[in-house]
């Protein structure tokens, strides 16, 4: 398909994270080819810099937990010192998570693979974990780097399984505490069944609320998931004493057979047998999750969500159908779904129908101005002020993705205030050139004239950043 003069701008600003200086010219020759080249088996690029992996972060987190247990058992003279040590560990974990967020924002502001970045952010939000729960938040950098990004162009069932079994998700939805009432440990300590992960797994991560399941299916899935857990300070203490302790895998996942509810499970009409001899029960939950991931309702729901994110809040039915067909035909191969998105004519409608979230706005502004977020405090303050605090979606549904959620009067005032600060700090001498390099053929005559006639360089750049063309994608 031949490219029109506006296709490069659509590829960079709608499907990517925004255009950097000179990028429109580099992409103009083959916008679709530029997008397709980013679909690689190894997934989306990782943020720059070194970071502890999940196993290392788990060791740090368990040490933090251990400080709490030791403080409760300490003599009064030691209590204050242990309290300070625990607070120091907590600050260190939080600071490291902040650095991970800054690295992610830096990648988004500088990457040459904006489509892969947006695609990865979509799936991180679709399988959302929030730092509103501290225990989950400290693993968010690892969650995205190890569970999400490497699998975003693979099969969905592999992606969702990695996400559900990562400590970030298990801690966020309280799965690590769930015990089968009739399990060895559950019967002994009267531990309870927790349905949070099972409920969100069905409602938000796979088939959806209208996917044909009921409360009995949620309960049965929750029973199958019992035993999915993470290491604890108790495991560490048992290991030091030479006692038998749960052993974590490299991704921080632990299966505790003594918490698993025995028996067969029936979910959405299919029965999954009880674990046989030599099996630990883990496979039962995995088999159910894989079937949910393959269910037609999952492909249908997530195809619509993809179309709504990339193209329009109320997406064209033909686009949703094309994505669903690619999903079904490929068995949930996300690379094929991404290619279908690129190939669909509805994707290239020149009318910008999506309002940027605060994070997208800040990142695209950095890209347009040729800058990068170098310090966490101003970035964190700006996003919190605009209603999208760092790594903190308000619920397991993730961040909302419609104009109604982000285009209120107060929200726009907050964006204006940030735009003024960014414009004052920018070094570009020619705002008109910045406008053209950021928007290309999407730059309208009214905005072009407003930028050209502005009384100062900061005013011109502020007008650009707050223009309808820049706020939309």
Buried (B, 14 or more C-beta within 10 A) or exposed (E): EEBEEBBBBBBBBBBBBBBBBEBBEEBBEBBBEBBBEBBEEEBBBBBEEEBBBBBEBBBBBBBBBBBBBBBEEBEEEEBEEBBEBBEEBBEBBBEBBBBBBBBBBBBBBBBBBBBBBBBBBBBBBBBBBBBBBBBBBBBBBBBBBBBBBBBBBBBBBBBBBBBBBBBBBBBBBBBBBBBBEEBBBBEEEEBEBBBBBBBBBBBBBBBBEEBEBEEEBBBBBBBBBBBBBBBBBBBBBBBEEEEEBBEBEEBBBBBBBBBBBBBEBEBBEEEBEEBEEEEEBBBBBBBBBBBBBBBEBBBBBBBBBBBBBBBBBEBBEEBBBBBBBBBBEBEBBBBBBBBBBBBBEBBBBEEBBBBBBBBBBBBBBBBBBBBBBEEBEBBBEBBBBBBBBBBBBBEBBBBBBBBEBBBEEEBBEBBEBBBBEBBEEBEBEEBBEBBBBBBBBBBEEEBBEBBEEBEEBBBBBBBBBBBEBBBBB
